[in-house]
Amino acid sequence: MTFALSATPQTVLEVTPQHKKLNVLLEQIEQQKRLLLAWQNTKDEIRAYSQKALMPAYRELYSTLYEQMQTLWNSLSHYHLSKSDTATVEDKIQALTCLLQGSHLLTPKQVDEVEKMYIYYAQASEYSQNKKSKQKSKMKKETSFDASETLDAENESDEENWNSEQYQQAREQAKLKRQQDKQAQAEKMVNQSLKTVYLKIASIIHPDREPDESKKAEKTELLQRANEAYEKEDLFFLLKLQLEVEQSKQGANKGLSVEQVKFYQQALEAQSQALQNQIQELINSLVWSNKAKIAVQKSKGQLNIANLYKQIDADASAVKQQLKAEKQRLSFMGKESGLEMLLEHQVL
């Protein structure tokens, strides 16, 4: 889209280095706007496609895992398992309850059954931990001075680990605070720039100052576009329009001042970053699996829409393969000999 005013055949519009810097940013923002629009126009279609491709397989997979949980629970009372095998089976049941808890892919009745079993194992785990703590406390009283020194060293190690985690959390919080401050500053700068740029454009192209009727009509249209952009807070449009009308007015083009270039460059960079954040947030809302998230990270914000469809198909295929394997595992769990085989090969 171009907004340059008409120039006489003799006028040669040279682009200064200052304008070139801003034109690079303007082009970058224009590309980001097109990319954001493409994702916005496609997001509903992508969600519908992923729902159709993934949800039936996921729903069947979770139903199969629920059946595994129930089958293993029944095996504890029906099969003659060793103490170690019983512990392994119970660990598997507990892992399944953690995975299935609160899932919207199960029926309300199934969710309720999972919750009861989850609470049971949580209480059993708490009881076991309390028992171990009492035993440990008793052992501490009976240990020698050397053992006490060893325990102190372990406590110091735990404290160091805690301090390390605390430091990492503090770094993450500081990083988030910097991002928020940067975003707030960018918004403030954009708001300041809007009025400055709009008034500059209006002073150059105001129709009431143009005696030539043909040029007056052209300036009236341009001012109307500027008004619309100002109402929409579209700094990108206004800056691009300002650069072009100033270039047309100056002819040989003395260019913008160093201060103007620096100010507008900062404002454009802020808008570019805001657009990139919008694009990334939209893409993140459309990805679900670890593989898809890795693909997004590798693309560095340039994930192609067609590639996301391919990732959906790949994820759907992976879920179906997992479903097939879990169904086969479930068939073995239904028989004592099959369960023993799974335990023997450690593939429960």
Residue, then its C-alpha position, 0 to 999 in steps of 0.5 A: m500500500t502506498f500513500a505518496l502524493s503526486a510529484t512533478p516529473q522533474t522531482v526526484l525523491e531520494v531516500t536518505p539513510q535515516h529514512k532507510k532505517l525506518n523503511v526497514l522497520l516499516e516493511q518488517i511491521e507490514q510483514q508481521k501484520r500480514l502474518l498475524l492476520a493470516w493466523q487470525n483468519t486460520k485459527d478457528e479452522i486449525r482448532a476445528y481440524s485438530q479437534k477432528a483429528l485428535m480428540p476422538a483418538y485422545r478420548e479413546l486413549y483415556s478410556t483405555l487407560y481408565e480400563q487399565m486402572q480398573t483391571l489392575w485394581n481388580s488384579l490385586s484381589h484376584y491374582h496371586l502376585s508377589k509382594s514386589d509385583t504387587a508394589t509395581v502394580e500399585d505404582k502403576i495404578q497410582a500413576l494412572t490416577c494422576l494422569l486421569q484425574g479431572s480429565h474432561l475426556l472421561t465421563p463424570k462417573q469415570v472421573d469420580e472413580v478416578e478421584k476416589m482411587y487418587i485420594y486412596y493412594a494419596q492417603a496411603s502414600e502419606y501414611s508411608q511417608n509418616k512411617k518412614s519419617k518416624q523410623k528416620s527420627k528413631m535412627k537419628k537418635e541412635t546414630s553416632f557423632d560421625a553420622s550426625e556430621t554426615l546428616d549435617a552435610e546433607n542438610e547443607s546440600d539440601e539448603e544449597n539446592w533450595n537456594s539454587e531454586q530460589y535464585q532461579q525463581a528470582r531470575e524468572q520473576a525479574k525477567l518477567k518484570r523487565q518484560q512487563d516494564k518494557q511493554a508498558q514503556a512501549e505502549k507509552m511511547v506509541n501513545q505519545s508518538l500517535k498524536t505527534v505524528y498525526l499533528k505533523i501529517a495534518s500540518i503538511i496535508h491539510p486541504d484548507r491550505e491547498p489552492d489546487e483543487s485536484k491536489k485538495a481532493e487528494k489531500t482530503e482523502l489522505l487526511q481522512r485516512a490519517n483520521e481513521a488511523y489515529e482513531k484506531e491507534d495505528l502508529f504504523f500507518l501514520l508513520k509510513l504516511q508521514l514519511e511519504v508526505e514529507q518526502s513528497k513535500q521536500g523534493a530533494n528531501k533533507g530527511l528527518s532529524v537524528e532525534q526524530v529518527k531515533f524516537y520513531q525507530q524506538a516506537l516502531e521497534a516497540q510496535s514490532q515487538a508487540l506484534q511478535n508477541q501477539i503472533q507468538e501467543l496466538i500460535n502457542s494457543l494452537v499447540w498442545s503436544n511437546k513435539a508441537k511446542i518444540a517445533v514452535q521454539k525451533s521456528k523462532g516465531q516463524l512457524n508456517i501454517a502448513n507446517l502446523y497442519k502437518q504437525i497435527d497429522a503427525d500428533a494424531s498418528a502418534v496418539k493412534q499408535q499409542l492407543k494401539a499399544e495401550k489396548q494390547r497392554l490392556s488385553f495382557m492385563g486381563k489375564e494373570s499370565g499376561l500380567e505376569m509377562l508384563l511384570e517380568h519384562q518390566v513393560l507394565 
